[in-house]
Amino acid sequence: MSSSDRHLATICAHAGTPGKESRAGNAPFIPPIVQTTLFDLGTTADAEALFAGRQPGYTYTRFGNPTVERLAEVLAQLEAGAGALITASGNAAALCALTAALRGKDDRIVTHPDVYGGTLELLRIFTERYRVPVEIVDPARTVEWHAALARASVVLIETPSNPLLRLLDLAATAERAHAAGAQLIVDNTVATPYNQQPFQFGADWIVHSASKYLNGHSDMIGGCLIRRAPLTATHRTIHKNLGGTVNALDAWLMLRGLRTFTLRMEAHNHNGAAVADWLTRHPAVSHVHYPGLPTHPQAALFRQQMRAGGALLSFELHGGADAACRFLDRIQLIVHAVSLGGMESLATRPAATSHRGLTATQRQAAGMGDSLVRLSVGTEALEDILTDLEQALR
């Protein structure tokens, strides 16, 4: 069986380990961390061949590192892509993907208002500092959205979105973007490659905040960008010179996390769906945002492009911001903290954390009210999560 024929669980269980054909006798099954800045260049002829790209090898860890390269190979395999680049954060991955996708095109980025708040802040820099036009259009306004796609050089979407868990039709968006000569970048952090495979629907690039579900242990910061087609030398040069490369130790931590990725996602999916269903029946809750609910307005699209609903959800409380703050002050097992995708359950109020950079008017226009609570459901015993939710909502 070739590695390309293996199931996702098998790929993850062996993440970063050498295959039998490349394992030397008595070699460690888990490769050591190559924690070094520099590499011996050998002779001057060797050095010239290395820097010219005629000879495989490494010169400086910002340009390439064996541990980081192992991680890139695994992530490309998980998303069924042709190549991956590892970055120091999810925002660095978005910056690198946008820069690579915009090369040689008329600069115009199209996105939607409920992407991750950090992404919106990054796009504001593109507009204010680099003078790149950025159109932020609500896809629910179909005519306006289609018109924006027709003008795009690059389309950046997040589906499900964070924190409102809205879905975008990947296949339809890719088709319209490509008709305009634009590339489609999909932030797949919330869905993960376990629950959604954007390349199957025509995406050109996938980005992740790998600190989240891919690593899964809340102990490192990193990101990645994956390309459906093979990476070019130019793409690697952009990645290298933007400077946001990850170190070997963090790459190794992510490889370690990936070995349990499918097991964790099974638990996350189970708990996420159960908590979402429970919240819909609680009298303190006015609305639940979760794509796996049969009542989700895009339930048909969910069944078309996602395997499961995942473990991120948001809900609105009767009583406004005061009720949301009381809930966050009362939780005991669930942690009041930013981020998502770790083993532990986390809760925040987006208006005060991830999207505080938006004005109140912008948040309301995007559908993010002051009573909105975002909940990243962890892998704890479901009964314990529900018990904490009940006492905090009481």
MARTI-494693 format. One record per residue (C-alpha): x, y, z. Coordinates in steps of 0.2 Angstrom, whole numbers, padded with zeros to 4 digits, always signed. Last residue first. Layout:
# MARTI-494693
XYZ ...
//
This chain:
# MARTI-494693
-0143+0145+0179 -0132+0148+0164 -0115+0144+0173 -0123+0130+0183 -0130+0122+0167 -0114+0125+0157 -0103+0117+0170 -0114+0101+0171 -0115+0100+0152 -0096+0100+0151 -0094+0087+0165 -0107+0076+0156 -0098+0077+0140 -0082+0070+0148 -0068+0082+0142 -0063+0082+0124 -0065+0101+0122 -0080+0112+0115 -0074+0129+0109 -0088+0140+0114 -0091+0158+0107 -0103+0169+0117 -0114+0182+0108 -0123+0194+0120 -0114+0209+0112 -0121+0205+0095 -0111+0198+0081 -0122+0198+0065 -0109+0206+0053 -0118+0222+0053 -0119+0222+0072 -0100+0220+0073 -0097+0234+0061 -0109+0245+0070 -0101+0241+0087 -0084+0245+0079 -0072+0231+0074 -0056+0229+0083 -0065+0220+0097 -0068+0206+0086 -0057+0192+0093 -0059+0198+0111 -0073+0209+0119 -0086+0207+0105 -0080+0189+0103 -0086+0185+0120 -0075+0170+0125 -0077+0152+0130 -0064+0137+0130 -0066+0118+0133 -0050+0109+0135 -0042+0097+0123 -0037+0111+0112 -0046+0117+0096 -0049+0135+0100 -0040+0152+0104 -0045+0164+0118 -0048+0161+0136 -0062+0159+0149 -0059+0141+0153 -0073+0128+0155 -0072+0119+0171 -0078+0133+0182 -0089+0145+0172 -0097+0159+0182 -0088+0174+0176 -0091+0169+0158 -0109+0167+0161 -0111+0183+0170 -0102+0192+0156 -0114+0184+0143 -0129+0190+0154 -0123+0207+0155 -0119+0208+0136 -0137+0205+0132 -0151+0197+0143 -0156+0182+0134 -0141+0174+0128 -0133+0171+0111 -0124+0155+0106 -0108+0151+0097 -0101+0135+0091 -0084+0126+0088 -0082+0108+0090 -0084+0101+0072 -0100+0100+0062 -0097+0083+0053 -0092+0077+0036 -0094+0094+0027 -0097+0099+0009 -0114+0093+0004 -0122+0090+0021 -0117+0107+0026 -0125+0114+0010 -0141+0106+0014 -0141+0112+0033 -0138+0130+0027 -0151+0138+0038 -0145+0128+0053 -0161+0119+0060 -0154+0101+0057 -0139+0107+0068 -0122+0102+0061 -0118+0120+0056 -0118+0127+0074 -0125+0144+0079 -0137+0143+0094 -0150+0156+0097 -0160+0163+0112 -0151+0154+0126 -0157+0156+0144 -0171+0143+0142 -0160+0129+0137 -0166+0118+0123 -0155+0124+0109 -0140+0123+0121 -0142+0104+0122 -0141+0102+0103 -0125+0112+0102 -0118+0103+0117 -0121+0086+0109 -0114+0091+0092 -0098+0098+0099 -0095+0083+0111 -0096+0070+0097 -0086+0081+0084 -0073+0085+0097 -0071+0066+0102 -0070+0061+0084 -0058+0075+0081 -0046+0070+0095 -0045+0052+0088 -0042+0059+0071 -0028+0071+0077 -0019+0059+0089 -0003+0058+0078 -0005+0076+0073 -0001+0083+0090 +0017+0075+0090 +0019+0083+0072 +0014+0099+0079 +0026+0098+0094 +0040+0094+0081 +0036+0109+0071 +0036+0120+0087 +0054+0112+0091 +0060+0115+0073 +0056+0134+0072 +0042+0141+0062 +0045+0153+0047 +0037+0171+0047 +0052+0179+0038 +0043+0186+0023 +0058+0182+0014 +0057+0163+0016 +0039+0161+0011 +0041+0173-0004 +0056+0163-0010 +0046+0146-0008 +0032+0153-0018 +0044+0159-0031 +0052+0142-0032 +0035+0135-0036 +0024+0125-0025 +0015+0110-0034 -0004+0113-0037 -0017+0111-0023 -0007+0123-0012 -0005+0122+0007 -0002+0136+0019 +0003+0133+0037 +0002+0140+0054 +0011+0140+0071 +0009+0144+0089 +0013+0131+0102 +0006+0123+0118 -0013+0123+0116 -0013+0104+0114 -0022+0101+0098 -0008+0104+0086 -0019+0102+0070 -0035+0107+0080 -0028+0125+0085 -0010+0131+0084 -0010+0126+0066 -0019+0142+0061 -0023+0135+0044 -0023+0140+0026 -0029+0131+0011 -0024+0137-0007 -0032+0134-0024 -0049+0129-0019 -0059+0118-0032 -0072+0108-0022 -0061+0093-0018 -0047+0105-0013 -0058+0112+0001 -0058+0095+0011 -0069+0096+0026 -0072+0087+0042 -0055+0079+0045 -0046+0092+0035 -0051+0105+0049 -0068+0114+0049 -0062+0128+0060 -0045+0130+0053 -0050+0128+0035 -0046+0146+0029 -0049+0144+0011 -0039+0154-0003 -0047+0155-0020 -0037+0161-0035 -0044+0174-0047 -0045+0173-0066 -0063+0179-0066 -0070+0162-0071 -0059+0155-0057 -0067+0165-0044 -0085+0161-0050 -0081+0142-0050 -0072+0142-0034 -0086+0151-0025 -0099+0139-0032 -0088+0124-0027 -0085+0131-0009 -0103+0136-0005 -0100+0147+0010 -0105+0142+0027 -0109+0152+0043 -0102+0147+0059 -0104+0164+0067 -0088+0164+0076 -0078+0161+0065 -0084+0156+0048 -0087+0138+0043 -0080+0142+0030 -0067+0155+0030 -0065+0164+0013 -0051+0173+0004 -0054+0178-0014 -0039+0184-0024 -0039+0194-0040 -0057+0199-0038 -0069+0209-0050 -0081+0194-0054 -0081+0189-0036 -0087+0206-0031 -0101+0205-0043 -0106+0188-0037 -0106+0194-0019 -0116+0210-0023 -0130+0199-0032 -0130+0186-0018 -0132+0197-0003 -0130+0182+0008 -0111+0182+0003 -0109+0198+0013 -0095+0209+0005 -0079+0215+0011 -0069+0222-0004 -0051+0225-0001 -0041+0236-0013 -0022+0235-0010 -0015+0251-0004 +0000+0243+0004 -0002+0252+0021 -0020+0256+0023 -0028+0242+0012 -0016+0228+0015 -0015+0233+0034 -0034+0232+0035 -0033+0215+0027 -0022+0209+0042 -0035+0216+0054 -0049+0207+0045 -0038+0191+0046 -0036+0194+0065 -0055+0195+0067 -0058+0178+0059 -0070+0180+0044 -0087+0187+0047 -0087+0201+0035 -0083+0192+0019 -0068+0192+0007 -0063+0199-0009 -0045+0205-0012 -0040+0216-0027 -0022+0218-0034 -0021+0216-0052 -0011+0200-0054 +0007+0195-0056 +0009+0190-0038 -0008+0191-0029 -0008+0172-0024 +0009+0172-0017 +0006+0188-0006 -0011+0182-0001 -0004+0164+0004 +0011+0172+0014 +0000+0184+0023 -0013+0170+0027 +0001+0159+0033 +0008+0173+0044 -0009+0176+0051 -0010+0157+0056 +0006+0158+0065 +0025+0155+0063 +0023+0148+0046 +0025+0130+0038 +0024+0129+0019 +0014+0115+0010 +0014+0105-0006 +0004+0095-0018 -0012+0095-0008 -0023+0081-0002 -0027+0091+0014 -0019+0078+0025 -0005+0074+0013 +0000+0092+0012 +0000+0092+0031 +0011+0077+0032 +0024+0084+0020 +0025+0101+0028 +0028+0092+0045 +0043+0082+0038 +0050+0098+0030 +0049+0107+0047 +0059+0093+0055 +0072+0093+0041 +0074+0112+0041 +0073+0125+0027 +0076+0143+0022 +0074+0150+0040 +0084+0135+0046 +0099+0139+0036 +0109+0129+0023 +0099+0113+0020 +0100+0099+0008 +0096+0094-0010 +0109+0098-0024 +0105+0109-0039 +0096+0122-0029 +0109+0136-0033 +0112+0138-0014 +0115+0119-0012 +0126+0118-0028 +0136+0133-0023 +0139+0126-0005 +0144+0109-0012 +0157+0117-0023 +0163+0127-0009 +0165+0111+0001 +0153+0106+0015 +0139+0118+0019 +0138+0113+0037 +0121+0117+0043 +0114+0132+0053 +0100+0137+0065 +0099+0121+0074 +0085+0111+0083 +0084+0096+0072 +0071+0087+0083 +0074+0068+0083 +0064+0056+0072 +0051+0045+0081 +0055+0027+0075 +0073+0029+0080 +0085+0020+0069 +0090+0002+0073 +0091-0002+0054 +0088+0012+0043 +0071+0018+0039 +0068+0024+0021 +0058+0009+0014 +0049+0006+0030 +0042+0024+0030 +0050+0037+0041 +0039+0045+0055 +0033+0062+0053 +0014+0057+0056 +0012+0038+0058 -0004+0039+0067 -0009+0054+0057 -0007+0045+0040 -0016+0030+0047 -0031+0040+0053 -0032+0049+0037 -0033+0033+0027 -0019+0027+0017 -0019+0026-0002 -0006+0040-0004 +0006+0031+0007 +0007+0017-0005 +0000+0000+0000 
//
